[in-house]
Amino acid sequence: MVKLNSILDNDFYKFTMQYAVVKLFPKVKAKYQFINRGNHKFPPGFDKLLQVAIDHMRELKLTKEEKTFFAKTCPYIDPTYFDFLEGYRYDPNEVLIEQQGGDLTVSIEGFWYRSIMWEVPVLSLISELYYKSQNITRIPNEEVCRIADEKFNNYDQFHITIADFGTRRRHSYEVHDLVINTLYKHPSNTFIGTSNVHFAMKYQTRPIGTHAHEWFMFHAAKYGYKMANLLSLEHWSNVYRGDLGIALSDTYTTDVFFEQFDKKLTKLFDGVRHDSGDPIEFAKKTIQHYQKNGVDPLSKTIIFSDGLDYEKVKPIAEFCHGRIGYSFGIGTDLTNDVGVKRMNIVLKMTETQVEGNTWTPVIKLSDEPGKITGDPEEINFARRFLRIS
């Protein structure tokens, strides 16, 4: 049986956003939808297997040991949040799973502070169940560890830092654990942490992350596209007071982001995260933005996280060296490089209930066309309103 065994087996930014939502927007509701980018076909009965795994999640709860670790690691989060998380339970009634032939539909609906937690665990369960249900054979454990170690030997030559961002599309919990264990034991300072809080606790390393696109998508629905980036970051800084200072840049394209990333925010935030589009062009725009605002680019950091592997990391590191600070969050290439076809799946917010009972569509206008999500009419409206070609 495939199941999760810890409520912390989730990305760090889900918890940090949940804390911010509880503080600022406790009455907001949200809807999410599974998006099968890779057009994967699921075997008969897959929906029932997934339902069993989802139903099991109602049993997950924060243990005393997990609470102690989380609170000690994140002193910038109020103790009241950890008390809240201790009482939080997943409600499978918030998740609707359907299957027609080989096509899978997963919809999530509920208060945002609750529904925000489903995305990453659901995706990781879909991925692991997909391989297990079809008996797709992967390489042996020894080879998984050897490949991970070899990758880090290659990365070491660039004297860079790398975090694991691979929970959502991992092959399995077992492979994820093998990879983190290998990286943790690697005799270098290349590995700096993981986005997965459970593994951060298990290996006593840093949980890494800040916020995701849905934070900005909600703000656009509530305050309008012109104010989305600015108010998203203002509210974030009001909650975290200088901690967790990496700003996500591409919810409504990088160009629009930098128009709204004013001098105050430019100086306040430690850096930005790149998640779509040409990384070298993004680095150039980021450096120019800092220079225009009188900020030394070397005092700031770009976190690159868009489908990275060694071949992509190498030219980015060579370009950024001596120009701006940089680090890398690597996902699927670490946790699903096991000799099988990797899944390309996401689960995105589609609507939010900002006022009363009215649902408002939310969209993402990524720098990469294939990553754009949301209602087509709303996408066209936002393009015109923000003057995006």
C-alpha positions as CSV (number, residue, x, y, z in Angstrom):
1,M,0.0,0.0,0.0
2,V,1.3,3.4,-0.9
3,K,0.7,6.0,1.8
4,L,2.3,9.0,3.5
5,N,3.6,8.5,7.0
6,S,4.2,12.0,8.2
7,I,2.2,15.2,8.0
8,L,5.6,17.0,7.4
9,D,6.1,15.0,4.1
10,N,5.2,18.1,2.2
11,D,7.0,21.2,0.8
12,F,8.1,23.8,3.3
13,Y,6.3,26.6,1.4
14,K,3.0,25.0,1.9
15,F,3.4,25.4,5.7
16,T,4.8,29.0,5.4
17,M,1.9,30.0,3.1
18,Q,-0.6,28.2,5.4
19,Y,0.7,30.3,8.3
20,A,0.3,33.5,6.3
21,V,-3.2,32.6,5.1
22,V,-4.3,31.8,8.7
23,K,-3.1,35.2,9.8
24,L,-4.3,37.3,6.9
25,F,-7.0,35.5,4.9
26,P,-8.7,32.9,7.2
27,K,-12.1,33.1,5.5
28,V,-11.0,32.7,1.9
29,K,-11.8,29.5,0.0
30,A,-10.0,28.0,-2.9
31,K,-10.3,25.4,-5.7
32,Y,-7.5,23.3,-7.2
33,Q,-7.3,21.1,-10.3
34,F,-4.9,18.3,-11.3
35,I,-3.2,19.1,-14.7
36,N,-1.7,16.1,-16.6
37,R,0.9,18.0,-18.7
38,G,2.5,14.8,-19.9
39,N,-0.8,13.2,-21.0
40,H,0.0,10.1,-19.0
41,K,-2.6,7.3,-19.2
42,F,-3.7,5.7,-15.9
43,P,-4.6,2.0,-15.5
44,P,-8.1,0.9,-14.7
45,G,-8.9,1.3,-11.0
46,F,-6.2,3.9,-10.4
47,D,-8.8,6.3,-8.9
48,K,-9.6,3.7,-6.2
49,L,-6.0,3.2,-5.3
50,L,-5.5,7.0,-5.0
51,Q,-8.7,7.3,-2.9
52,V,-7.4,4.8,-0.4
53,A,-4.1,6.7,-0.1
54,I,-6.0,10.0,0.3
55,D,-8.4,8.5,2.9
56,H,-5.4,7.4,4.9
57,M,-4.1,11.0,5.2
58,R,-6.9,11.8,7.7
59,E,-4.8,9.8,10.2
60,L,-1.7,12.0,9.9
61,K,-1.0,14.4,12.7
62,L,1.9,16.4,14.0
63,T,3.9,14.5,16.6
64,K,5.5,16.1,19.6
65,E,9.0,15.5,18.1
66,E,7.9,17.0,14.8
67,K,6.5,20.0,16.5
68,T,9.7,20.6,18.5
69,F,11.8,20.3,15.4
70,F,9.6,22.7,13.4
71,A,9.4,25.3,16.1
72,K,13.1,25.3,16.8
73,T,14.0,25.4,13.2
74,C,11.6,28.3,12.4
75,P,11.6,30.7,15.3
76,Y,10.1,33.4,13.1
77,I,6.8,31.6,13.1
78,D,4.5,32.2,16.0
79,P,4.1,29.3,18.5
80,T,0.3,29.6,17.9
81,Y,0.8,28.2,14.4
82,F,2.4,25.0,15.6
83,D,-0.5,24.6,18.1
84,F,-2.8,25.0,15.1
85,L,-0.8,22.5,13.0
86,E,-0.9,20.0,15.9
87,G,-4.7,20.1,15.6
88,Y,-4.9,20.1,11.8
89,R,-6.2,17.0,10.1
90,Y,-6.6,16.4,6.4
91,D,-10.2,16.0,5.3
92,P,-10.5,13.7,2.3
93,N,-14.0,15.1,1.6
94,E,-12.2,18.1,0.2
95,V,-10.8,15.9,-2.6
96,L,-12.9,14.6,-5.5
97,I,-11.3,11.9,-7.6
98,E,-12.7,10.6,-10.9
99,Q,-11.5,8.4,-13.8
100,Q,-12.7,8.0,-17.3
101,G,-10.7,5.4,-19.2
102,G,-7.1,6.4,-18.8
103,D,-7.9,10.0,-17.9
104,L,-7.7,11.0,-14.2
105,T,-9.4,14.1,-12.7
106,V,-8.6,15.4,-9.2
107,S,-10.4,18.4,-7.8
108,I,-9.9,20.1,-4.4
109,E,-12.1,22.6,-2.7
110,G,-12.3,24.1,0.8
111,F,-11.1,27.0,3.0
112,W,-7.7,28.1,1.6
113,Y,-5.9,27.6,4.9
114,R,-7.0,23.9,4.7
115,S,-7.0,23.1,1.0
116,I,-3.5,24.6,0.5
117,M,-1.9,21.5,2.1
118,W,-3.1,19.0,-0.5
119,E,-1.1,19.8,-3.7
120,V,2.3,18.3,-3.0
121,P,1.2,15.1,-1.2
122,V,-1.5,14.4,-3.9
123,L,1.1,14.8,-6.7
124,S,3.7,12.6,-4.9
125,L,1.0,9.9,-4.3
126,I,-0.1,10.0,-7.9
127,S,3.5,9.6,-9.1
128,E,4.4,6.7,-6.8
129,L,1.1,4.9,-7.4
130,Y,1.5,5.4,-11.2
131,Y,4.7,3.4,-11.2
132,K,3.7,0.8,-8.7
133,S,0.3,0.1,-10.2
134,Q,1.8,-0.8,-13.5
135,N,4.8,-2.7,-12.1
136,I,7.2,-0.4,-13.9
137,T,10.7,-1.6,-12.9
138,R,13.3,1.0,-11.8
139,I,17.1,0.7,-11.4
140,P,18.4,-0.9,-8.1
141,N,18.9,1.1,-5.0
142,E,22.7,1.0,-5.3
143,E,22.5,2.5,-8.7
144,V,20.1,5.3,-7.5
145,C,22.7,6.2,-4.9
146,R,25.6,6.0,-7.3
147,I,23.9,8.4,-9.8
148,A,23.0,10.9,-7.1
149,D,26.6,10.8,-5.8
150,E,28.0,11.2,-9.3
151,K,25.8,14.2,-10.0
152,F,27.1,15.9,-6.9
153,N,30.7,15.2,-7.8
154,N,30.0,17.1,-11.0
155,Y,28.3,20.0,-9.3
156,D,31.2,20.3,-6.8
157,Q,33.5,21.6,-9.5
158,F,31.4,24.8,-9.7
159,H,31.4,25.4,-5.9
160,I,27.7,25.9,-6.0
161,T,24.9,25.2,-3.5
162,I,22.0,22.9,-4.2
163,A,18.7,22.1,-2.5
164,D,16.3,19.2,-3.1
165,F,13.0,20.4,-4.6
166,G,11.8,17.0,-5.7
167,T,8.9,15.9,-3.5
168,R,6.0,16.4,-5.9
169,R,7.2,14.3,-8.8
170,R,9.4,11.8,-7.0
171,H,9.4,8.2,-8.1
172,S,8.6,7.1,-4.6
173,Y,9.3,7.9,-0.9
174,E,12.0,5.2,-0.9
175,V,13.9,6.8,-3.8
176,H,13.5,10.2,-2.3
177,D,15.0,8.9,1.0
178,L,17.9,7.2,-0.8
179,V,18.8,10.4,-2.7
180,I,18.6,12.7,0.4
181,N,20.7,10.2,2.4
182,T,23.3,10.2,-0.4
183,L,23.4,13.9,-0.7
184,Y,23.6,14.4,3.1
185,K,26.6,12.1,3.3
186,H,28.4,13.7,0.4
187,P,31.8,15.1,1.5
188,S,31.1,18.6,0.4
189,N,29.1,21.7,1.2
190,T,27.1,21.6,-2.0
191,F,23.9,20.2,-0.4
192,I,22.3,22.8,1.8
193,G,18.8,21.4,2.5
194,T,15.5,20.2,1.1
195,S,12.0,21.6,0.5
196,N,10.6,18.6,2.3
197,V,10.2,19.3,6.0
198,H,10.0,15.6,6.9
199,F,13.3,14.8,5.3
200,A,14.8,18.0,6.7
201,M,13.9,16.7,10.2
202,K,15.1,13.2,9.4
203,Y,18.5,14.4,8.2
204,Q,18.8,17.4,10.5
205,T,19.2,19.8,7.6
206,R,17.4,23.0,6.5
207,P,13.8,23.2,5.2
208,I,14.0,25.5,2.2
209,G,11.3,27.6,0.5
210,T,9.1,30.7,0.7
211,H,5.9,31.0,-1.3
212,A,4.4,29.6,-4.5
213,H,2.5,31.0,-7.5
214,E,-0.9,30.6,-5.7
215,W,0.1,33.4,-3.3
216,F,0.3,35.8,-6.1
217,M,-2.7,34.4,-8.0
218,F,-4.9,35.0,-5.0
219,H,-3.7,38.5,-4.6
220,A,-4.5,39.2,-8.3
221,A,-8.1,38.0,-7.8
222,K,-8.5,40.1,-4.7
223,Y,-6.6,43.3,-5.5
224,G,-6.2,43.2,-9.3
225,Y,-3.3,42.4,-11.6
226,K,-1.6,45.8,-11.3
227,M,-1.2,45.3,-7.5
228,A,-0.7,41.6,-7.3
229,N,3.1,41.3,-7.1
230,L,3.5,44.4,-4.9
231,L,0.8,43.5,-2.4
232,S,1.8,39.8,-2.3
233,L,5.3,40.8,-1.2
234,E,4.1,43.5,1.1
235,H,1.9,41.1,2.9
236,W,4.6,38.5,3.0
237,S,7.1,40.9,4.5
238,N,4.5,42.0,7.1
239,V,4.1,38.3,8.2
240,Y,7.8,37.3,8.1
241,R,9.5,40.6,8.9
242,G,12.6,40.0,6.8
243,D,12.8,36.2,7.0
244,L,12.1,33.9,4.1
245,G,13.1,36.7,1.7
246,I,13.2,35.1,-1.7
247,A,10.5,36.5,-4.0
248,L,8.9,34.3,-6.8
249,S,9.1,36.3,-10.0
250,D,7.1,34.8,-12.8
251,T,3.4,34.5,-11.9
252,Y,2.6,37.3,-14.3
253,T,5.9,37.3,-16.3
254,T,9.3,38.5,-15.2
255,D,8.9,41.9,-16.9
256,V,5.7,42.7,-15.1
257,F,7.3,41.5,-11.8
258,F,10.2,43.9,-12.1
259,E,7.9,46.8,-12.9
260,Q,6.1,46.2,-9.5
261,F,9.2,45.1,-7.6
262,D,9.9,48.7,-6.3
263,K,13.0,50.0,-4.6
264,K,11.7,49.2,-1.1
265,L,11.0,45.5,-2.0
266,T,14.2,45.3,-4.0
267,K,16.2,46.2,-1.0
268,L,14.1,44.3,1.5
269,F,14.0,40.9,-0.1
270,D,17.2,38.8,-0.2
271,G,16.7,37.8,-3.8
272,V,14.4,36.2,-6.4
273,R,13.5,32.8,-7.7
274,H,13.5,31.8,-11.4
275,D,11.0,29.2,-12.4
276,S,10.3,29.7,-16.1
277,G,11.8,31.2,-19.3
278,D,15.4,31.5,-20.3
279,P,17.6,31.5,-17.1
280,I,20.4,33.5,-18.6
281,E,18.1,36.2,-19.8
282,F,16.4,36.3,-16.4
283,A,19.8,36.7,-14.7
284,K,20.6,39.6,-17.0
285,K,17.3,41.3,-16.2
286,T,17.7,40.7,-12.5
287,I,21.2,42.2,-12.5
288,Q,20.1,45.2,-14.5
289,H,17.2,45.7,-12.1
290,Y,19.4,45.7,-9.0
291,Q,21.9,48.0,-10.6
292,K,19.2,50.5,-11.7
293,N,18.0,50.6,-8.1
294,G,21.5,51.2,-6.6
295,V,21.9,47.6,-5.2
296,D,25.0,45.5,-5.6
297,P,23.8,42.3,-7.4
298,L,26.4,40.3,-5.5
299,S,24.6,41.1,-2.3
300,K,21.5,39.4,-3.6
301,T,20.7,35.8,-4.8
302,I,18.8,34.1,-7.6
303,I,17.4,30.7,-6.8
304,F,17.1,28.8,-10.1
305,S,14.4,26.0,-10.0
306,D,13.1,25.4,-13.5
307,G,13.5,21.7,-14.4
308,L,17.2,21.7,-13.7
309,D,19.8,19.1,-14.4
310,Y,23.6,19.3,-14.8
311,E,23.6,20.4,-18.4
312,K,21.3,23.4,-17.5
313,V,23.1,24.3,-14.2
314,K,26.5,24.5,-15.8
315,P,26.0,27.5,-18.1
316,I,23.9,29.3,-15.5
317,A,26.7,29.0,-12.9
318,E,29.3,30.1,-15.4
319,F,27.3,33.2,-16.3
320,C,26.3,34.2,-12.8
321,H,29.8,33.7,-11.2
322,G,31.1,37.1,-10.1
323,R,28.0,38.9,-11.3
324,I,25.3,37.9,-8.8
325,G,24.7,35.4,-6.0
326,Y,23.1,32.1,-7.1
327,S,21.9,28.8,-5.9
328,F,19.8,25.9,-7.3
329,G,16.7,24.0,-6.4
330,I,16.7,20.7,-8.3
331,G,13.6,18.5,-8.3
332,T,12.7,15.6,-10.6
333,D,16.2,15.1,-11.9
334,L,17.2,14.1,-8.3
335,T,14.2,12.2,-7.1
336,N,13.0,10.5,-10.3
337,D,16.2,9.6,-12.3
338,V,15.7,5.9,-12.0
339,G,15.5,4.6,-15.5
340,V,11.8,5.2,-16.1
341,K,9.9,7.9,-18.0
342,R,9.4,10.9,-15.6
343,M,5.9,12.2,-15.0
344,N,5.0,15.8,-15.9
345,I,2.1,16.6,-13.6
346,V,1.0,19.7,-11.6
347,L,-1.9,20.7,-9.4
348,K,-2.9,24.4,-9.5
349,M,-5.3,26.7,-7.9
350,T,-8.1,27.6,-10.4
351,E,-10.5,29.7,-8.4
352,T,-10.8,31.6,-5.1
353,Q,-13.8,32.9,-3.2
354,V,-12.6,36.3,-2.2
355,E,-15.9,38.0,-1.3
356,G,-19.2,36.4,-0.3
357,N,-20.1,33.4,-2.4
358,T,-18.6,34.6,-5.7
359,W,-15.9,32.4,-7.1
360,T,-13.2,34.3,-9.1
361,P,-10.9,32.5,-11.6
362,V,-7.2,32.7,-11.0
363,I,-4.4,32.4,-13.6
364,K,-0.7,32.0,-14.0
365,L,1.1,33.9,-16.8
366,S,4.4,32.2,-16.8
367,D,7.4,33.2,-19.0
368,E,7.1,29.7,-20.4
369,P,3.9,29.2,-22.5
370,G,3.6,25.6,-21.5
371,K,3.3,26.6,-17.8
372,I,0.5,29.1,-18.3
373,T,-2.7,27.9,-16.4
374,G,-6.2,29.1,-16.0
375,D,-9.4,30.2,-17.8
376,P,-8.5,31.2,-21.4
377,E,-10.8,34.3,-21.3
378,E,-9.2,35.5,-18.0
379,I,-5.7,34.8,-19.5
380,N,-6.5,37.0,-22.5
381,F,-8.0,39.8,-20.3
382,A,-4.9,39.8,-18.1
383,R,-2.6,39.9,-21.1
384,R,-4.4,42.9,-22.4
385,F,-4.6,44.6,-19.0
386,L,-0.9,44.1,-18.3
387,R,0.1,44.7,-21.9
388,I,1.8,41.4,-22.3
389,S,2.3,40.3,-25.9
